[in-house]
Amino acid sequence: MTATSIIELEGVWKRYQSGTETLEALKDVNFAAEPGEFVAIMGPSGSGKSTMLNVLGLLDVPSEGVVRLDGSDVTDLSDEEMTTQRKDAIGFIFQDFFLIPTLSAIENVEVPTLFGRDPTARDRGVELLERVGLGERIEHRPDQLSGGQKQRVAIARALINEPRILLADEPTGNLDRKTGRDVLELFTELKVEEDVAVIAVTHDDQLRQYADRVVNLVDGVLTEEGRPDELTEEFGT
Amino acid sequence: MSALERLYRRIPALLMARRNLSRNRLRSGLAALGIIIGVLAIASLGMFGTTLRTGATEQLGDIGNEIQITPNAEEGFERLTDRDVADIRRVTDEGTVVPIRQRTATLTRGEDRTIATVYGIENPGALYEASDGQAPERLRQGALVGSSLAERLELQVGNRITLDNESFRVVGILEQQDGISLLNPNGAVIVPIESFDESGYSQVVVRSPSGTAANETAVAVREELNDREEKVTIFELGSITEGINQFFGILNAFLIGIGSISLVVAGVAILNVMLMSTIERRQEIGVLRAVGVQKLDVVKMILAEAGLLGFVGGFFGAILAVLAGLVLNQVVLSDPLLTFAPVNLMYIGLAVVFGIVTSVLSGLYPAWKAASERPVESLRK
């Protein structure tokens, strides 16, 4: 939409074939996020939120429409190119953390760089773990960490390659309120200090307070909601 | 940083592989056990073949170096003449020609009487060694007695024996002949060739320094004596030893073939284990792919896992195979060090390589399958 958008969806449709029926998960979605912006994508289950996040994260390709990353069309890249783009530009955070249980915290953080011969990765990883408050638990395995700590390791992992975009799928979904708030505060910090675009898919109303902008996705149709603080009344908490 | 850590840094797939294998030690252990058994089977069956061959060769002794020339009775030739012997001597490049006369006689020693084979040999020292007394190069008088006959009649050097009506002094007891020989002297008496009241010879044995020389002599003798008519029959053991060697070659291939079956089974077990573990880890692999790990790196990681199983299995299999070889060679040949014969080391090396290759091949399909799954699919709850 604007020239400053880091990621942009233009007229994106996603259709699935289910038997003889065609399901439309995304219907003509137009969306853009700017660096340093925290956008919340809200909507009920099955509304297409995850599909949209997958398309934004170059994990899935749209049936129709264009995906632009930092101004260039990335819709039809090969699997290898998409993987490289994901590695360089996008950090992922999942509801279930998805840490690798056999690796220590620092090794988990290093995973995206593991196969790339990156000599400074270890230092960056340690720095990031310290930053998310886990400087003391670098060598701990995931089963020795609490939920909030695991999510912070996952955030450090998402940041290891200094991405421009952070995509979060229900980042607070498996955390209690207090821990969730810590994670969201970390997001706020990151978007300000690192100029990262944070895009989170969520049910969590708590997240609204931290988002700069909320968009609603219902049955594959995206609507802009505006400033969250103006609208909290309407949805209630 | 330790050497291992440096290795992991250089080959991150190995680090991931090692961690993944330690996740379910029992399962990984059992998969490696399959490879251990396969490698052990191939290596030890190969070594078993070598041991059999060595044992058999020892039994056969030097027979490959001897040829036996006998008159062709079917064509009416009953004896070999002095002229024939001279011809044989002439065409024999290397080796000793031993003309032999033969009969059976009643052997009497005091009260004991027995029937014995009597050989008339001019130069028994060319063929035999004596364990007591001596086997002379030229036997002019006295008799040499075969070991089992001497034992049976309790004969010693210096005793007198009577063959039919003629008396001989025992000048030597021959060494026990273990191997197969064209002319087994164990139960026989050897006397000077002149003591036979006949002319001509019943057979001629040529002993050569090597199998090849024996073969050349056989060819030369055949050309010389059987030029116009089939005067003599030449019995060559070289072709038999060759045949026996060939047989052991086939036996070895067969044994290793059987061993390979167990390795194939181990390969299937690894395929199964890898497939199960990649299916269990599909979300994790999806995460790896999502955060920017390339498809090929995932393939490498899973192949490294399979390769590591193969390597560990091969390593322990080789150790067990060496132990098995030591025991086998000690029991069969009383020489455990034969285990380290080059051909055995080759079998062990081959078995280990087969083990690793089988494992990696078995990992290919699971690796390809895991890496090809779209991360969107594998991350779906």
Boltz contact constraints between the chains, C-beta under 6 A:
constraints:
  - contact:
      token1: [A, 54]
      token2: [B, 376]
      max_distance: 6.0
  - contact:
      token1: [A, 59]
      token2: [B, 290]
      max_distance: 6.0
  - contact:
      token1: [A, 59]
      token2: [B, 375]
      max_distance: 6.0
  - contact:
      token1: [A, 59]
      token2: [B, 376]
      max_distance: 6.0
  - contact:
      token1: [A, 60]
      token2: [B, 376]
      max_distance: 6.0
  - contact:
      token1: [A, 83]
      token2: [B, 292]
      max_distance: 6.0
  - contact:
      token1: [A, 83]
      token2: [B, 294]
      max_distance: 6.0
  - contact:
      token1: [A, 86]
      token2: [B, 292]
      max_distance: 6.0
  - contact:
      token1: [A, 87]
      token2: [B, 292]
      max_distance: 6.0
  - contact:
      token1: [A, 92]
      token2: [B, 290]
      max_distance: 6.0
  - contact:
      token1: [A, 92]
      token2: [B, 291]
      max_distance: 6.0
  - contact:
      token1: [A, 98]
      token2: [B, 287]
      max_distance: 6.0
  - contact:
      token1: [A, 100]
      token2: [B, 284]
      max_distance: 6.0
  - contact:
      token1: [A, 102]
      token2: [B, 19]
      max_distance: 6.0
  - contact:
      token1: [A, 102]
      token2: [B, 23]
      max_distance: 6.0
  - contact:
      token1: [A, 112]
      token2: [B, 291]
      max_distance: 6.0
  - contact:
      token1: [A, 112]
      token2: [B, 292]
      max_distance: 6.0
  - contact:
      token1: [A, 114]
      token2: [B, 12]
      max_distance: 6.0
  - contact:
      token1: [A, 115]
      token2: [B, 12]
      max_distance: 6.0
  - contact:
      token1: [A, 115]
      token2: [B, 293]
      max_distance: 6.0
  - contact:
      token1: [A, 115]
      token2: [B, 297]
      max_distance: 6.0
